[in-house]
Amino acid sequence: MVLSTWGIIMLALLGIFFSTHSAVLIEDVPLTDEDFDPKNPPQVIYELYNKVGYNCFIAAAVYVLFGFFSCCQMRLNKKKEYLVH
């Protein structure tokens, strides 16, 4: 659960920073040499930033699902401790 919580926080923040087109994260955007062509508008690069940001949000949602699953498993195992056979 701790790893799921950290994954949710980290990926949500990365998704926000990619969606705001943070210049620090330019190395993590899958750019080609054609994207830096002066004829191409910066919208192409911004679309790639948004795509990576959406992927981060999707990964954070997966972490939410796994965190929920692990929480349910912990509760089920805790109930089994108190059962007498």
N, C-alpha and C positions, 0 to 999 in steps of 0.2 A: 504494500500500500504506500509505503514511503517513496518507492521509486515511481509509482504511478502519479503520486502527488507532485513530485519534482518534475516529471515529464510533462504534466499538464501545464504547470507554471512556465517552464522553460519554452515549450513549444508555442504556448499562447503568446508569450512575449516576443518570440521570434516572428510569429505570424503578424503581430502588430507592427514590428519594425520593418518587415518586408513590405507590408501593405502601405507604409508611409514612405517607402523608397529610400531607406537609410543608406547613405553612401558608404558606410563602413562595411556593409554586407555585400558589396559589389563582387567580391571574389567567390561568393557562394551562389551567384546567379549563373545559370548555364548560358553564357554568351559565346557567340562566334565572332570571327573577324568581320563578317558581313553586318553584324549589328552595330559596329562602330563606324560604319560608312557615313560620311558627312551628308549623303543624300537621304539617309533614313532618319525620320524624326525620332526624338527620344521616346515617343509613345511605344515603340517596339520594346525598348528596354524596360519601360514601366509595366508593360504587359507581362514580361518575364518575371519581374519582381512580384506582381500580383499572383501569378501562377504559383510561385514558390511559397508565398504567404498563405494561399489557400491550402496547399499541401501541408503546411505546418498546422493549420487549424484542423484539418482532417486527422492528422496524426495525434493531435491533442484530444480529439473526440474518441479515437481508438483507446488512448490511455484512460479516458473517463470510463469507457466500457470495461476495460480490464480491471480498473480500480474498483468499480462496482461489483464485478464478478469475484474479486479476491475478498472484498468485504462480506459478501454473501457466504463464501466458503469459510471464512473465519467464524461467522455466526453459527453455521451448521456444525462445524467441528467443536465449537464451544458447547453447543447443546448436547452433542454426543458424549461429552465428558461427564455430564450429570445423569445420564441414563444408566440404570442399573440393569445388568443382564442376569 
